[in-house]
């Protein structure tokens, strides 16, 4: 191998590493801004919502009720039973690798960053280092496309295995697709690769036709757009142009170059 070839490879690797660090910091920035936003008002925590759904599924009259008042009616033992149905609110790198061991591709690094901060939920107010970050009461359910939260990594893997099973009978399904949320039959996913990438386009498809649509060039861009709209208190009825400008800034509907 010539000196020029070696030197070129070193330059390419350095550029990739610089890009990785920039994109990682952008994902962390997005999560921190979202955490700050949610700490500014008294929203239900992830544990509140888990209690609410548990009560709904177990015959309680929970609809339209204050979930925090509902929680008070549960014994400590019952509350612990609710929590025991779920994994930890954030994952270590080793846990992520174990959960995704049957996924034959490399997930983008931004997904790894996300699940190390929140496993199907996001933290509230990261500036407070005294919080118990193993408690769902310090996290909130964060919706990508629904009113519920994005998938825990365990649920994402379960959904992926279901897709792989369908792929055996439908060549429209790409086994690289990794689902992260769904609403009815609409699925949101990222794309894994043979060689790990920093980011991935966020795609959507219906499980009735599996026609791919690019939603965002990366998950990082999607989260940055989301928080920028909320920080400016914009709503789609009164600030359509301003929201469209933010979507354009983060290249909504376009693949990364």
Secondary structure, DSSP 8 states (H G I E B T S, - for coil): --HHHHHHHHHHHHHHHHHHHHHHHHHHHHHHHHHHHHHTTT---HHHHHHHHHHHHTT---TTS-HHHHHHTS-HHHHHHHHTTS--SS--HHHHHHHTTT--SB--HHHHHHHHH-SSSEES-TT-TTS-TTSGGGEE---SSSSS----HHHHHHHHHHHHHHHTT-TT--TTEEEEEEETTEEEEEE-BSS--S---EEEEETTT---EEEES-HHHHHHHHHHHHHTT--TTT-HHHHHHHHHHTTTT----
